[in-house]
Amino acid sequence: MFRNLYCKIAKISLGIITLTGSMFYAQQWQDVGAATISAGASSFNNLVIDAQGNYYVSYYDLSVSKGSVQKFNGSSWSHLGGSAGITSSFATFNSLSISPSGNNIYYTNQGTGLEVRQFNGTSWTQLTSPTTSTINYQASAVSPANTLFTYSTHNSGTVQRYVNGTWEQVGNTGFSTGAMFAEMVIGSNNKIYTCNVSSGVRVYENSTTATSTDNWTLVGGSIIDAASSSEQYTSDIAIDANNNLYVAYVSNTAGGQKLNVKKFNGTSWFQIGAANFSTGRVQHVAIAVTPSGDPYVVASRWENDDMLKNTAYKFDTTTQAWVTFGGTFISDGQATYNDVAIDKVNNYLVLSYSQSGVKVKRISIPATTTTPTCNNTDPGTTPGDTGCVTFNYKGQSVVYTTVRGADGKIWLQQNLGSSQVATSMADSDSYGDLFQWGRWDDGHQVRNSPTTTVPSANNPAGLNGITSFILGTGPSWWSTNASSDSWNGANSAAVTSAVGIDPCKAIGAGWKLPSQADWVTAVNAEGMGSAATAYSSKLKLPAAGYRSQSSGGFTYVGERGYYWSGDIAVSGGKYLYNSTALANPNSGGPRAQGQSVRCIKDITGLSTTDIRKASLGVYPNPTNRILNIKTDSNVENINVTNIVGQKINVQFKNNQINMNGLPNGIYIVELQLEDGQKISKKIIKN
């Protein structure tokens, strides 16, 4: 039921109230769209959420006695493909999965063997069946390379992948001694994991590139635990951004048929919190995990007056115990076929279940990360040394890691728009945004931005008010490709019909888009020869793919990297291209293509005059109200923090900092001068 997770938490929708020794979560479950989204009764729900925050639900639709799939557009649900019922007959067992690129959705169901359907954005197409033998339980998942995998009871447990219109067997058959209550996830490490109940909960692993002779192995070397099994007593598996595995299941009769969660630590499975932690027997178990590894589990109670009402649990790291999340019960009646997923874009836990029809609810989840502190120190002189830089991007302050490259220059170690330094070549949280050549931080670059047609003035001067990704036939954006065009403007005042804003200049003095020559030097110095070695370099370049200028779709995500330079090409703009066996810094492509931006700080280009020590005076110190700044270089930015590193909002005008009203104490005043120098002073306020 759980599907792959790709992306970082973006925001918190509702607040958290902190109490002594524990956390009280003030959030409430809310209906997503209508209270009931199906026309009639339902069962066998599956919920997936794509990287843009779109919700998809599949279910056995009793109103038409077929399988149906619906999508939530932000305000309402509608049937994917236009109508209910996409299968030829019943679909009591089904699964739903989506490619990391978001271009394809796959629905599998019990029918004539294992039936597989693909939605390409317009309509459903039935693919050839992996098997025509009778099957019940099955699952599907899509790899980082956008390859579909299925798992079914065929031959007592078989996994197959769909490549160029043909199904290939992955590993040996019969490995799971059946595939009852089958689930499957695929990690960014290109390992595939199956979960099933057969004389206990079992998880097996193999490589996404495995052949039929590469046998499946039992993760941890043995069953996870004894467990109950039936269409109601289910198990579920989840995976976080670091490829840690989590399993939720129902203990056997001896354990009271209660709820359990275990995690694999790389060597063995260990219990998260107490064993059998639910207050009574449970059924219809589902689990989801945030990228950072916070598990949430949902189950329906099966006794007393609570018969089949469902409850969500969160693991409280402070008390090391499972606590109910969003109230004692979510449903007001019997809730079956729970499935749960994380909306990483909008920071929700999302739940689907059946209660006289399909219901989908969500609840805001607390943030698990804090904004990192940064002293804005450049990396050391040794290649691989790191530092950090603070700047404004997409309307908010961000902290990015910087690195000294093998070329001796300072680079961002992250793509613009990313939430972290890449942990793998296919780490979606490190992909960042995709810019069109010559454009800047105007919103068009985010991966879920809407599309539009070419502006009437098809150049930077015609972009006023346009924040969408520009599409068209042929070279659609800034298609003149004049050799006089440049992408080096410092701000909006520099924009002309031939000059676009360099988005890297927002970082600070010295920062810019790399030139073609910068990429040539970096490729040679780092020894890049492929997308894999581009990732393993000091720069940690992920394979973020590109966005099509004609469709707005995504291509080669997780497989290839496309990194703009600020230089022009006959075809549009120069860029670095990384593939399976190539790192070409001399590539050229259409300006309308959406590609990654990685910024460089070329300190070697600063003259002796530029890097001279500025004359600076800060007085009076101590001060009781106004702090005067005297310098022979203009002050570009100030940053005031207290002794524990918290940023303080102050007024800066006419080279004076107004500290009136601040508590007495010690403060750090950091000045960024227009020549790029950063100077810190300790100030006493009394």
Stockholm file with secondary structure:
# STOCKHOLM 1.0

chainA/1-686         MFRNLYCKIAKISLGIITLTGSMFYAQQWQDVGAATISAGASSFNNLVIDAQGNYYVSYYDLSVSKGSVQKFNGSSWSHLGGSAGITSSFATFNSLSISPSGNNIYYTNQGTGLEVRQFNGTSWTQLTSPTTSTINYQASAVSPANTLFTYSTHNSGTVQRYVNGTWEQVGNTGFSTGAMFAEMVIGSNNKIYTCNVSSGVRVYENSTTATSTDNWTLVGGSIIDAASSSEQYTSDIAIDANNNLYVAYVSNTAGGQKLNVKKFNGTSWFQIGAANFSTGRVQHVAIAVTPSGDPYVVASRWENDDMLKNTAYKFDTTTQAWVTFGGTFISDGQATYNDVAIDKVNNYLVLSYSQSGVKVKRISIPATTTTPTCNNTDPGTTPGDTGCVTFNYKGQSVVYTTVRGADGKIWLQQNLGSSQVATSMADSDSYGDLFQWGRWDDGHQVRNSPTTTVPSANNPAGLNGITSFILGTGPSWWSTNASSDSWNGANSAAVTSAVGIDPCKAIGAGWKLPSQADWVTAVNAEGMGSAATAYSSKLKLPAAGYRSQSSGGFTYVGERGYYWSGDIAVSGGKYLYNSTALANPNSGGPRAQGQSVRCIKDITGLSTTDIRKASLGVYPNPTNRILNIKTDSNVENINVTNIVGQKINVQFKNNQINMNGLPNGIYIVELQLEDGQKISKKIIKN
#=GR chainA/1-686 SS CCCCCCSCCCCCSSCEEEETTEEEECCCCEESSSSCCSSSCEEEEEEEECTTCCEEEEEEETTTTEEEEEEECSSCEEETTSSSCCSSSCCSSEEEEECTTSSCEEEEEESSSEEEEEECSSCEEEECCSCCSCCCCEEEEECTTCCEEEEESGGGSEEEEEETTEEEEESCTTTTSSCTTCEEEECTTSEEEEEEESSSEEEEEEETTCCTTSCCEEGGGSCSBCCCCSSSSCCEEEECTTCCEEEEEECCGGGTSCEEEEEECSSSEEESSSTTCSSSCEEEEEEEECTTCCEEEEEEECSGGGTTCEEEEEEETTTTEEEESSSSCSCSSCCEEEEEEEETTTTEEEEEEESSSEEEEEEECCCCCCCCCCCCCCCCSSTTCEEEEEEEETTEEEEEEEEECTTSCEEESSCTTCSSCCSSTTCGGGTCCCBCTTCCSSSTTSTTCCEECCCSSCSGGGCTTCCSEECCSSSCSSTTCCTTCEEEECSGGGCBTTEEECGGGGGCTTEECCCHHHHHHHHHHHTCCSHHHHHHSTTCCCCCCEECTTTCCEESTTTCEEEEEEEEETTEEEEEEEETTEEEEEEEECTTSBBBCCCEECGGGSCTTTTSCCCEEEESSSBSSEEEEEESSCEEEEEEEETTSCEECCEEETTEEECTTCCSEEEEEEEEETTSCEEEEEEEEC
#=GC SS_cons         CCCCCCSCCCCCSSCEEEETTEEEECCCCEESSSSCCSSSCEEEEEEEECTTCCEEEEEEETTTTEEEEEEECSSCEEETTSSSCCSSSCCSSEEEEECTTSSCEEEEEESSSEEEEEECSSCEEEECCSCCSCCCCEEEEECTTCCEEEEESGGGSEEEEEETTEEEEESCTTTTSSCTTCEEEECTTSEEEEEEESSSEEEEEEETTCCTTSCCEEGGGSCSBCCCCSSSSCCEEEECTTCCEEEEEECCGGGTSCEEEEEECSSSEEESSSTTCSSSCEEEEEEEECTTCCEEEEEEECSGGGTTCEEEEEEETTTTEEEESSSSCSCSSCCEEEEEEEETTTTEEEEEEESSSEEEEEEECCCCCCCCCCCCCCCCSSTTCEEEEEEEETTEEEEEEEEECTTSCEEESSCTTCSSCCSSTTCGGGTCCCBCTTCCSSSTTSTTCCEECCCSSCSGGGCTTCCSEECCSSSCSSTTCCTTCEEEECSGGGCBTTEEECGGGGGCTTEECCCHHHHHHHHHHHTCCSHHHHHHSTTCCCCCCEECTTTCCEESTTTCEEEEEEEEETTEEEEEEEETTEEEEEEEECTTSBBBCCCEECGGGSCTTTTSCCCEEEESSSBSSEEEEEESSCEEEEEEEETTSCEECCEEETTEEECTTCCSEEEEEEEEETTSCEEEEEEEEC
//
